[in-house]
Amino acid sequence: MAFQLLKSVAQETLLNMETIKKEKTFDSVKMMRETRDKISSETQNMTFEELKDYIKKKLTESKSKLVGQA
């Protein structure tokens, strides 16, 4: 009996809950796509050597550490 009552209250609560939508302040997928498109347009006609130089330059400018480096 107690279980039935608890189950009934839980079901009613779920039915009465409203979906809360939270406004995004940052869209990571959009940023990734924009960055990918920018890099693609900047490098589309580069040779392999030019591409290597481009990557070295960007890494130096951003002072980012490479994956696996401390």
N, C-alpha and C positions, 0 to 999 in steps of 0.2 A: 504494500500500500504506500509506504513512504517513498519507495523507488518510483512508483507510478506518478506520484505527486511531484517529485523532483524532476522527473523526465518531462512532465507537462509544463512545469514552470520554465525549464530550460528551453523547450521548444517555443514557448510563447515569447520569451526574451529574445531569442534569435529572430523571430518573425518581426518583432517590434524595433529591432536595431536598424538604424539607418547607416548606409555606407558613408563613411567620412572620406572625402577626397581632399588630399593635401596638394597644394600648388607646388610644383617643382621650382626650386630656385636655381638648379643647375642641371642641364641635360647632358650627361656624359656621352651618350650615343651621338647626339647632334655634334658635339665638339669633336669626337673622334672622326666622324665622317667629314666634317669641314677640314680638319687637319690632314686627313688622308687625301682629300681632293686637292688641297693646296700643294702638298708634296708631290703628288702625281703630276700636276700641271707644271710644276717647276722642274721636274726631272724627266719628263716624257721623251725628250730628244737627246738626252745625255748618253755619252759613251760610258763604258764600264769605269774607265779611269776618272772621267768627270764625276760620275756618281760617287766613287770612293772619296774624291776630294770634297764633294758636297757634304757627305756624311761627316767627314773629319771636321769640316768647318762648323757645321751645326752643333756637333758635340763640344767643340771648343767654346763656341759662343754661349751655349747653355750651361757649361761646366757640369754636365751630368756625368755620373759615373756609369761605366758600362756594366751590364748585367754580369754578376759574378766577381766584380771587383769591389774591394772594401773602400 
